[in-house]
Each structure stands twice: as structure tokens, then as C-alpha cells.
């Protein structure tokens, strides 16, 4: 597992991303929810951050197993493709860590149930299915994995606030889906795809793919401004500078700067948490 983590799940950026995801999306739910004053993260948010970090490791296991034939050609240094680890050993770790995640969240039975369902669904993605190279279909089949994690965070948030499931969940979900769509699309944009390379450019063409990458963050910001009308919401807008900068650089480059797409999503998470903590509830 140490070899797998080193080669496929670099701890520092992965854990940083997981922590920002847990705190940021929980803050987003506070922003779009009923007025309740400044949001204050607690122990449940910390548990959520640990859960997301370990869950992302398990999703990386699933992705590496699914992508093994592709990685043997395009990413031969990955631990599974290089033969450093085996499929069976990774699945054993999946079972052990997955059981620990469910136990960790038993203080909220609904959150534990959502995590259990999410882990079970991810395993179904290992069954024979469509060619992973069909990116749009693969994205649709994989999307419940992230949607269930967002539902898990919402469940914990409701457990903290004592509220019930309400319509505010949907605009918050739309915001985070649009923001993550930018990363999903942008990191694969290239003017000259290599033979067999997986990129949305081969499906939609370069102009349409770039349009999605540029407009999805804008759409996320618009939905959030409409869902959480508050003077504080302007704090969520600065991350838009990163997709704009990436687009400007791409005009003279062969590939979109995937680092800026990653930093945009990270900055968005941080801005949602900061805005909610500052008192920017709707």
C-alpha cells in the first residue's frame, strides 16, 4: 500500500484536496441553506475530511484497476501497471479501509449508510462495461460516486444543524458539480491528442470542449450568487481568475494547464468555507 500511495495517491496534495473538499462543500451547504448565522465547522467536519481522504484513496484503487490496460501503455510507471502491487491486494485493502470508514461514521447512521452505498456502487464500476475510452458514458456512470459523497457531507451537515432535507441541497449540488466539471474537462484538453489518448476534444472538438471548461466555472458562480444573495458571496468570485488565466495561456500552448484547473477547484472549496464562516449565509 505504501508503494501504491507513493505512485498513485501523493499524500500531501491528496489530503489537502480532501480537507478542502470536506470543509468547502459543507460550507457551501451552509451558504445555500436557511439563515443561521456564521457557519462553524466541528468534529463532524473533521471526521468528514478524514473520510473523504480515505475514500479518495479507495476511488483511486478503483480507477487504477479499471484503467489498467490504458495505464500499461500511457502510464506504465503507475504501481499497478508496473506490477508493484496486484489487483487482489488492492481489493483487500479496499475492503479493510471501506469497513473502517463505515465504522468511523456510525455516530450518524444515515451518513454511514450513504458511505456504504457509495463504496458498494464504486465496486460495481469494476464489472465489465463500456469501453472506458468513451469518456462521456464513463463520466455518467462514475458521477454517482461523487454525488453520493456530496450527499454524505449534506447528511452530516443536517445532523449538525438539526434540519431536514430541503430544496437548498439542489443549488449547492449544481454549484459543486459545475465546478468539478471544469477540472474533469480542462485537465484533458489538448490541441494534438496522442494516439489513444483520452480527451473530450476527440468527442466534442476543441472549441466546444474549451467552451465547457471556460463556462462551467462561470455558471457555478452565477448559481451560487443567485442561491446565496449576500454581500459576502463576492468572496467566492476570485477563483474565477484561474480558469481565465488558463484560457489565456492556452491560446499559445498545446495543452491546458491542468494545475490551474486543480487550483481553481481548491480555491473554490476554500472560498466557500471562508464565506460561510464569515457569515455569508443566505
C-alpha beads as a LAMMPS data file, in Angstrom:
LAMMPS data file: protein, C-alpha beads

282 atoms
281 bonds

1 atom types
1 bond types

-500.0 500.0 xlo xhi
-500.0 500.0 ylo yhi
-500.0 500.0 zlo zhi

Masses

1 110.0

Atoms # bond

1 1 1 0.000 0.000 0.000
2 1 1 2.907 2.368 0.667
3 1 1 4.112 1.775 -2.894
4 1 1 0.617 2.391 -4.247
5 1 1 0.221 5.620 -2.282
6 1 1 3.601 6.901 -3.465
7 1 1 2.842 6.154 -7.099
8 1 1 -0.886 6.844 -7.432
9 1 1 -2.052 8.899 -4.452
10 1 1 0.552 11.517 -3.471
11 1 1 -0.352 12.194 0.175
12 1 1 0.200 15.944 0.526
13 1 1 -1.911 17.239 -2.406
14 1 1 -4.447 14.439 -1.991
15 1 1 -5.053 15.073 1.717
16 1 1 -5.067 18.843 1.177
17 1 1 -7.688 18.406 -1.541
18 1 1 -9.799 16.115 0.667
19 1 1 -9.741 18.532 3.616
20 1 1 -10.675 21.491 1.417
21 1 1 -13.419 19.412 -0.218
22 1 1 -14.988 18.415 3.103
23 1 1 -14.860 21.884 4.634
24 1 1 -15.644 23.722 1.406
25 1 1 -18.696 21.738 0.327
26 1 1 -20.075 21.685 3.882
27 1 1 -19.652 25.459 3.932
28 1 1 -21.431 25.612 0.584
29 1 1 -24.422 23.794 2.061
30 1 1 -24.439 26.342 4.883
31 1 1 -24.342 29.188 2.349
32 1 1 -27.374 27.986 0.403
33 1 1 -29.317 26.762 3.425
34 1 1 -31.700 28.635 5.722
35 1 1 -30.227 31.687 7.514
36 1 1 -28.443 30.502 10.629
37 1 1 -25.588 32.912 11.203
38 1 1 -21.926 32.157 10.541
39 1 1 -21.114 28.503 9.887
40 1 1 -18.808 26.838 12.390
41 1 1 -17.143 23.537 11.480
42 1 1 -16.924 20.963 14.230
43 1 1 -15.755 17.456 14.981
44 1 1 -18.133 16.041 12.386
45 1 1 -16.459 18.147 9.698
46 1 1 -13.060 16.794 10.729
47 1 1 -14.404 13.234 10.531
48 1 1 -15.780 14.071 7.085
49 1 1 -12.355 15.314 5.975
50 1 1 -10.688 12.078 7.113
51 1 1 -13.452 10.073 5.452
52 1 1 -13.081 11.920 2.148
53 1 1 -9.287 11.497 2.214
54 1 1 -9.505 7.718 2.691
55 1 1 -12.452 7.436 0.311
56 1 1 -10.454 9.184 -2.411
57 1 1 -7.706 6.607 -1.894
58 1 1 -10.267 3.839 -2.432
59 1 1 -11.607 5.562 -5.559
60 1 1 -8.043 5.738 -6.862
61 1 1 -7.804 1.973 -6.366
62 1 1 -10.975 1.506 -8.414
63 1 1 -9.759 3.871 -11.133
64 1 1 -6.350 2.205 -11.412
65 1 1 -7.928 -1.235 -11.715
66 1 1 -10.363 -0.002 -14.372
67 1 1 -7.641 1.838 -16.298
68 1 1 -5.015 -0.904 -16.156
69 1 1 -4.893 -1.632 -19.922
70 1 1 -4.699 2.113 -20.668
71 1 1 -2.048 2.749 -17.997
72 1 1 0.150 -0.061 -19.297
73 1 1 0.517 1.978 -22.480
74 1 1 0.246 5.602 -21.330
75 1 1 1.200 5.496 -17.618
76 1 1 3.462 2.451 -17.232
77 1 1 5.033 3.821 -14.038
78 1 1 1.831 3.529 -12.013
79 1 1 2.234 0.841 -9.329
80 1 1 -0.451 -1.488 -10.663
81 1 1 0.650 -1.142 -14.285
82 1 1 4.275 -1.688 -13.256
83 1 1 3.406 -4.830 -11.299
84 1 1 4.475 -3.372 -7.946
85 1 1 1.039 -4.182 -6.484
86 1 1 -1.641 -6.650 -7.522
87 1 1 -5.346 -6.270 -8.148
88 1 1 -6.233 -8.716 -5.376
89 1 1 -4.091 -6.955 -2.774
90 1 1 -5.658 -3.596 -3.637
91 1 1 -9.152 -5.057 -3.331
92 1 1 -8.296 -6.486 0.081
93 1 1 -7.196 -3.032 1.222
94 1 1 -10.399 -1.636 -0.262
95 1 1 -12.448 -3.960 1.926
96 1 1 -10.495 -3.192 5.104
97 1 1 -10.444 0.601 4.683
98 1 1 -14.051 0.637 3.489
99 1 1 -15.208 -1.179 6.619
100 1 1 -13.257 1.283 8.771
101 1 1 -14.948 4.231 7.037
102 1 1 -18.393 2.844 7.781
103 1 1 -17.428 2.255 11.426
104 1 1 -15.942 5.747 11.670
105 1 1 -19.262 7.270 10.657
106 1 1 -21.597 5.154 12.781
107 1 1 -22.189 8.169 15.054
108 1 1 -24.538 9.266 12.231
109 1 1 -26.297 6.204 10.848
110 1 1 -27.527 7.978 7.727
111 1 1 -24.038 9.212 6.872
112 1 1 -22.652 5.704 7.428
113 1 1 -25.350 4.301 5.141
114 1 1 -24.522 6.772 2.369
115 1 1 -20.807 5.917 2.583
116 1 1 -21.595 2.191 2.475
117 1 1 -23.763 2.663 -0.618
118 1 1 -21.085 4.802 -2.274
119 1 1 -18.374 2.207 -1.654
120 1 1 -20.610 -0.572 -2.970
121 1 1 -21.505 1.396 -6.089
122 1 1 -17.841 2.099 -6.833
123 1 1 -17.146 -1.637 -6.832
124 1 1 -19.862 -2.115 -9.453
125 1 1 -17.776 0.028 -11.797
126 1 1 -15.246 -2.838 -11.913
127 1 1 -17.771 -5.107 -13.605
128 1 1 -17.461 -5.495 -17.392
129 1 1 -18.962 -2.433 -19.023
130 1 1 -18.474 0.054 -21.836
131 1 1 -15.033 0.966 -23.107
132 1 1 -13.513 3.437 -20.574
133 1 1 -12.329 5.412 -23.596
134 1 1 -15.935 6.546 -24.087
135 1 1 -15.423 9.434 -21.725
136 1 1 -18.941 10.847 -21.648
137 1 1 -20.570 7.491 -20.851
138 1 1 -17.838 6.719 -18.329
139 1 1 -18.383 10.113 -16.690
140 1 1 -22.125 9.494 -16.408
141 1 1 -21.594 6.052 -14.888
142 1 1 -18.989 7.366 -12.453
143 1 1 -20.836 10.536 -11.417
144 1 1 -22.892 8.836 -8.636
145 1 1 -19.598 8.225 -6.804
146 1 1 -19.068 11.960 -6.272
147 1 1 -22.770 12.737 -5.923
148 1 1 -23.029 10.282 -3.036
149 1 1 -20.029 11.888 -1.339
150 1 1 -21.757 15.265 -1.586
151 1 1 -24.915 13.698 -0.156
152 1 1 -22.769 12.266 2.668
153 1 1 -21.472 15.750 3.507
154 1 1 -25.005 17.148 3.367
155 1 1 -26.221 14.408 5.704
156 1 1 -23.541 15.268 8.247
157 1 1 -24.384 18.957 7.878
158 1 1 -28.044 18.264 8.623
159 1 1 -27.036 16.196 11.640
160 1 1 -25.148 19.217 12.971
161 1 1 -27.828 21.815 12.263
162 1 1 -30.778 19.614 13.174
163 1 1 -32.543 20.464 9.932
164 1 1 -34.180 18.236 7.362
165 1 1 -33.572 17.615 3.687
166 1 1 -34.632 20.746 1.817
167 1 1 -34.569 22.385 -1.608
168 1 1 -31.341 24.250 -0.769
169 1 1 -29.459 20.995 -1.457
170 1 1 -30.019 21.240 -5.200
171 1 1 -28.436 24.636 -5.991
172 1 1 -25.449 23.728 -3.818
173 1 1 -25.123 20.436 -5.690
174 1 1 -25.338 22.294 -9.008
175 1 1 -22.536 24.638 -7.921
176 1 1 -20.131 21.876 -6.914
177 1 1 -20.952 19.736 -9.977
178 1 1 -20.271 22.652 -12.327
179 1 1 -17.033 23.486 -10.504
180 1 1 -15.762 19.901 -10.631
181 1 1 -16.814 19.622 -14.276
182 1 1 -14.217 22.272 -15.063
183 1 1 -11.424 20.129 -13.613
184 1 1 -12.697 16.976 -15.312
185 1 1 -12.789 18.588 -18.752
186 1 1 -9.896 21.048 -18.570
187 1 1 -7.220 18.601 -17.427
188 1 1 -7.726 16.596 -20.624
189 1 1 -7.729 19.473 -23.145
190 1 1 -5.063 19.298 -25.843
191 1 1 -4.779 20.562 -29.387
192 1 1 -2.972 17.447 -30.587
193 1 1 -4.164 14.272 -28.815
194 1 1 -1.672 11.414 -28.788
195 1 1 -2.793 8.125 -30.358
196 1 1 -5.275 6.518 -27.966
197 1 1 -5.221 9.448 -25.540
198 1 1 -8.475 10.011 -23.650
199 1 1 -9.703 13.560 -24.108
200 1 1 -13.088 15.178 -24.601
201 1 1 -11.583 17.000 -27.581
202 1 1 -11.922 13.852 -29.696
203 1 1 -15.640 13.692 -28.851
204 1 1 -16.773 17.315 -28.935
205 1 1 -13.974 19.064 -30.780
206 1 1 -11.605 21.665 -29.374
207 1 1 -13.878 24.780 -29.420
208 1 1 -16.791 23.070 -27.634
209 1 1 -14.516 21.456 -25.044
210 1 1 -12.793 24.767 -24.292
211 1 1 -16.215 26.439 -24.033
212 1 1 -17.302 23.930 -21.386
213 1 1 -14.063 24.444 -19.476
214 1 1 -14.471 28.239 -19.517
215 1 1 -18.224 28.485 -18.926
216 1 1 -18.704 25.847 -16.216
217 1 1 -16.918 27.919 -13.511
218 1 1 -18.889 30.991 -14.571
219 1 1 -22.143 29.042 -14.366
220 1 1 -21.177 27.746 -10.908
221 1 1 -20.560 31.313 -9.711
222 1 1 -23.876 32.550 -11.142
223 1 1 -25.863 29.762 -9.476
224 1 1 -24.169 30.453 -6.127
225 1 1 -24.806 34.204 -6.318
226 1 1 -28.473 33.550 -7.060
227 1 1 -28.807 30.871 -4.369
228 1 1 -26.987 32.814 -1.633
229 1 1 -27.675 36.530 -2.198
230 1 1 -25.377 38.173 0.304
231 1 1 -22.637 40.781 0.244
232 1 1 -20.256 38.082 1.469
233 1 1 -20.753 35.997 -1.681
234 1 1 -18.255 38.192 -3.539
235 1 1 -15.577 36.255 -1.621
236 1 1 -16.400 33.224 -3.787
237 1 1 -15.613 35.011 -7.063
238 1 1 -11.772 35.421 -7.065
239 1 1 -11.132 31.750 -8.047
240 1 1 -12.639 32.594 -11.460
241 1 1 -9.356 34.296 -12.296
242 1 1 -7.641 30.890 -12.552
243 1 1 -9.737 29.455 -15.435
244 1 1 -9.422 32.832 -17.169
245 1 1 -5.640 32.713 -16.810
246 1 1 -5.542 29.103 -18.044
247 1 1 -7.621 30.021 -21.092
248 1 1 -5.303 32.948 -21.854
249 1 1 -2.232 30.734 -21.646
250 1 1 -3.840 28.002 -23.742
251 1 1 -4.133 30.400 -26.685
252 1 1 -0.396 29.855 -27.236
253 1 1 0.044 26.361 -25.799
254 1 1 -0.679 22.813 -26.902
255 1 1 -2.201 21.697 -23.597
256 1 1 -4.409 23.299 -20.978
257 1 1 -2.559 23.890 -17.714
258 1 1 -4.113 21.150 -15.558
259 1 1 -2.504 22.617 -12.433
260 1 1 -4.601 25.776 -12.757
261 1 1 -7.755 23.664 -13.072
262 1 1 -6.808 21.859 -9.854
263 1 1 -6.008 25.131 -8.079
264 1 1 -9.323 26.632 -9.231
265 1 1 -11.303 23.855 -7.578
266 1 1 -9.127 24.006 -4.461
267 1 1 -9.570 27.796 -4.258
268 1 1 -13.330 27.419 -4.755
269 1 1 -13.550 24.999 -1.830
270 1 1 -11.607 27.424 0.353
271 1 1 -13.724 30.408 -0.720
272 1 1 -16.971 28.584 0.136
273 1 1 -15.706 27.643 3.586
274 1 1 -14.346 31.124 4.300
275 1 1 -17.511 32.846 3.100
276 1 1 -19.760 30.614 5.208
277 1 1 -17.556 31.072 8.270
278 1 1 -17.524 34.838 7.761
279 1 1 -21.293 34.922 8.000
280 1 1 -22.280 34.807 4.338
281 1 1 -25.357 32.611 4.792
282 1 1 -28.345 33.357 2.597

Bonds

1 1 1 2
2 1 2 3
3 1 3 4
4 1 4 5
5 1 5 6
6 1 6 7
7 1 7 8
8 1 8 9
9 1 9 10
10 1 10 11
11 1 11 12
12 1 12 13
13 1 13 14
14 1 14 15
15 1 15 16
16 1 16 17
17 1 17 18
18 1 18 19
19 1 19 20
20 1 20 21
21 1 21 22
22 1 22 23
23 1 23 24
24 1 24 25
25 1 25 26
26 1 26 27
27 1 27 28
28 1 28 29
29 1 29 30
30 1 30 31
31 1 31 32
32 1 32 33
33 1 33 34
34 1 34 35
35 1 35 36
36 1 36 37
37 1 37 38
38 1 38 39
39 1 39 40
40 1 40 41
41 1 41 42
42 1 42 43
43 1 43 44
44 1 44 45
45 1 45 46
46 1 46 47
47 1 47 48
48 1 48 49
49 1 49 50
50 1 50 51
51 1 51 52
52 1 52 53
53 1 53 54
54 1 54 55
55 1 55 56
56 1 56 57
57 1 57 58
58 1 58 59
59 1 59 60
60 1 60 61
61 1 61 62
62 1 62 63
63 1 63 64
64 1 64 65
65 1 65 66
66 1 66 67
67 1 67 68
68 1 68 69
69 1 69 70
70 1 70 71
71 1 71 72
72 1 72 73
73 1 73 74
74 1 74 75
75 1 75 76
76 1 76 77
77 1 77 78
78 1 78 79
79 1 79 80
80 1 80 81
81 1 81 82
82 1 82 83
83 1 83 84
84 1 84 85
85 1 85 86
86 1 86 87
87 1 87 88
88 1 88 89
89 1 89 90
90 1 90 91
91 1 91 92
92 1 92 93
93 1 93 94
94 1 94 95
95 1 95 96
96 1 96 97
97 1 97 98
98 1 98 99
99 1 99 100
100 1 100 101
101 1 101 102
102 1 102 103
103 1 103 104
104 1 104 105
105 1 105 106
106 1 106 107
107 1 107 108
108 1 108 109
109 1 109 110
110 1 110 111
111 1 111 112
112 1 112 113
113 1 113 114
114 1 114 115
115 1 115 116
116 1 116 117
117 1 117 118
118 1 118 119
119 1 119 120
120 1 120 121
121 1 121 122
122 1 122 123
123 1 123 124
124 1 124 125
125 1 125 126
126 1 126 127
127 1 127 128
128 1 128 129
129 1 129 130
130 1 130 131
131 1 131 132
132 1 132 133
133 1 133 134
134 1 134 135
135 1 135 136
136 1 136 137
137 1 137 138
138 1 138 139
139 1 139 140
140 1 140 141
141 1 141 142
142 1 142 143
143 1 143 144
144 1 144 145
145 1 145 146
146 1 146 147
147 1 147 148
148 1 148 149
149 1 149 150
150 1 150 151
151 1 151 152
152 1 152 153
153 1 153 154
154 1 154 155
155 1 155 156
156 1 156 157
157 1 157 158
158 1 158 159
159 1 159 160
160 1 160 161
161 1 161 162
162 1 162 163
163 1 163 164
164 1 164 165
165 1 165 166
166 1 166 167
167 1 167 168
168 1 168 169
169 1 169 170
170 1 170 171
171 1 171 172
172 1 172 173
173 1 173 174
174 1 174 175
175 1 175 176
176 1 176 177
177 1 177 178
178 1 178 179
179 1 179 180
180 1 180 181
181 1 181 182
182 1 182 183
183 1 183 184
184 1 184 185
185 1 185 186
186 1 186 187
187 1 187 188
188 1 188 189
189 1 189 190
190 1 190 191
191 1 191 192
192 1 192 193
193 1 193 194
194 1 194 195
195 1 195 196
196 1 196 197
197 1 197 198
198 1 198 199
199 1 199 200
200 1 200 201
201 1 201 202
202 1 202 203
203 1 203 204
204 1 204 205
205 1 205 206
206 1 206 207
207 1 207 208
208 1 208 209
209 1 209 210
210 1 210 211
211 1 211 212
212 1 212 213
213 1 213 214
214 1 214 215
215 1 215 216
216 1 216 217
217 1 217 218
218 1 218 219
219 1 219 220
220 1 220 221
221 1 221 222
222 1 222 223
223 1 223 224
224 1 224 225
225 1 225 226
226 1 226 227
227 1 227 228
228 1 228 229
229 1 229 230
230 1 230 231
231 1 231 232
232 1 232 233
233 1 233 234
234 1 234 235
235 1 235 236
236 1 236 237
237 1 237 238
238 1 238 239
239 1 239 240
240 1 240 241
241 1 241 242
242 1 242 243
243 1 243 244
244 1 244 245
245 1 245 246
246 1 246 247
247 1 247 248
248 1 248 249
249 1 249 250
250 1 250 251
251 1 251 252
252 1 252 253
253 1 253 254
254 1 254 255
255 1 255 256
256 1 256 257
257 1 257 258
258 1 258 259
259 1 259 260
260 1 260 261
261 1 261 262
262 1 262 263
263 1 263 264
264 1 264 265
265 1 265 266
266 1 266 267
267 1 267 268
268 1 268 269
269 1 269 270
270 1 270 271
271 1 271 272
272 1 272 273
273 1 273 274
274 1 274 275
275 1 275 276
276 1 276 277
277 1 277 278
278 1 278 279
279 1 279 280
280 1 280 281
281 1 281 282
